[in-house]
């Protein structure tokens, strides 16, 4: 019983000594540059694929970012204004997404 009290006392002293040297972290937040480049401010979700790309679903299109650049997916006629409601990656690494009327597989990469 006495050894448990000694261990507890030593542990308490150790915590007090270590606690004096620990400082709290100061976190700062800023608006990321990417928010200014999105086709819409209404975002439905973000997904990171196995290659590290971020896929951002908005009500005005689908975007892909590598952390520096943002690319907006456009249709063959150059339009990007379609809502992307769901996005998934299959075992082969292909990206699938759905709009209000179609399910598509990307062959982008």
Number of C-alpha atoms within 10 A of each C-alpha: 5 7 8 9 10 11 11 12 12 12 12 12 12 11 11 11 11 10 10 8 7 8 7 5 6 5 5 5 5 5 7 8 12 12 12 10 14 20 17 15 12 12 19 13 13 15 15 15 15 11 8 11 14 17 22 21 25 22 18 19 23 26 22 18 16 13 11 7 10 18 13 19 17 14 11 7 6 8 12 17 17 19 20 23 17 14 20 16 16 10 8 6 12 15 18 15 17 16 16 10 7 8 12 11 14 11 8 7 6
